[in-house]
Amino acid sequence: MFSYAFDLLELDGQDLRREPIETRKGRWRACCAAVGSGCGWSSTSKHGGDVVYRHACKLGCEGIVSKRLGSPYVSGRTRHWLKFKNPAAPAVKREAEEEWG
């Protein structure tokens, strides 16, 4: 089994949601290092979101999630947390075709 996380909201009863994304990701990396194998984290890119999005689309990924550096965790979509879908990805196409009634 492999766990892959994009964010860490709580650790050992400590609420991390107000901490900046860099702190939360650093804590998750430390957890993964302590475990050894079986967990990973999403990396931070130094490239602009447009470059990352184009490459993700070329690879057939569903899209990308962008979180602003220094941002706390806030539930839902905000100006600090954005999701960009690849309309050509099979999962996104299925989602658009399904009727949610």
C-alpha positions in Angstrom: 0.0 0.0 0.0 1.2 3.5 -0.8 -0.2 6.8 0.7 0.2 10.0 -1.3 -0.8 13.3 0.2 -1.3 16.8 -1.1 -1.6 18.4 2.3 -1.4 17.6 6.0 -4.1 19.2 8.1 -3.5 17.5 11.5 -0.7 15.6 13.1 -0.7 14.0 16.5 -3.7 16.0 17.5 -2.1 19.3 16.4 -4.3 21.4 14.0 -2.0 22.5 11.2 -4.6 24.2 9.0 -3.4 27.7 10.0 0.2 26.9 9.2 1.6 27.9 5.7 1.5 25.2 3.1 5.3 24.9 3.2 5.2 24.0 6.9 2.4 21.5 6.4 4.3 19.8 3.5 7.5 19.8 5.4 5.8 18.0 8.3 4.4 15.4 5.9 7.8 14.9 4.3 9.3 14.3 7.7 6.6 11.7 8.4 7.3 10.0 5.2 11.0 9.9 5.9 10.4 8.4 9.3 8.2 5.6 7.7 10.7 4.9 5.0 8.7 3.5 2.1 5.0 3.6 1.3 4.2 7.3 1.4 4.9 10.3 -0.7 4.1 13.9 -1.1 3.3 16.2 -4.1 6.3 18.3 -5.0 6.3 22.1 -5.3 7.2 23.4 -8.7 9.2 26.5 -9.3 7.7 26.8 -12.8 4.6 28.9 -13.5 1.2 27.1 -13.2 0.7 27.5 -17.0 3.8 25.5 -17.7 2.9 22.8 -15.3 -0.6 22.6 -16.6 0.5 22.3 -20.2 2.9 19.4 -19.3 0.2 17.7 -17.2 -2.2 17.8 -20.1 0.5 16.4 -22.5 0.9 13.5 -20.0 -2.8 12.9 -20.0 -3.3 13.9 -16.3 -6.7 15.1 -15.1 -5.3 18.5 -14.3 -3.4 20.3 -11.6 -4.1 21.8 -8.2 -2.3 25.0 -7.3 -1.9 26.2 -3.8 -0.4 29.7 -3.1 2.9 29.5 -1.1 2.4 30.8 2.4 -1.3 30.1 2.4 -3.2 28.4 5.3 -5.6 25.6 4.6 -9.1 26.7 3.9 -11.9 24.3 2.9 -13.3 24.7 -0.6 -12.0 26.7 -3.4 -10.4 30.0 -2.7 -8.0 32.4 -4.3 -5.2 30.4 -2.6 -6.4 27.0 -3.8 -7.2 26.5 -7.5 -7.9 23.4 -9.6 -7.5 23.4 -13.4 -8.9 20.4 -15.2 -7.7 18.9 -18.5 -10.8 18.7 -20.7 -9.2 16.0 -22.8 -8.5 13.6 -19.9 -10.8 10.5 -19.9 -12.0 11.0 -16.3 -12.9 14.7 -17.0 -14.7 13.7 -20.2 -16.7 11.0 -18.2 -17.6 13.6 -15.6 -18.9 16.0 -18.2 -20.9 13.3 -19.9 -22.6 11.9 -16.8 -26.0 13.2 -15.8 -26.2 14.2 -12.1 -29.9 14.3 -11.6 
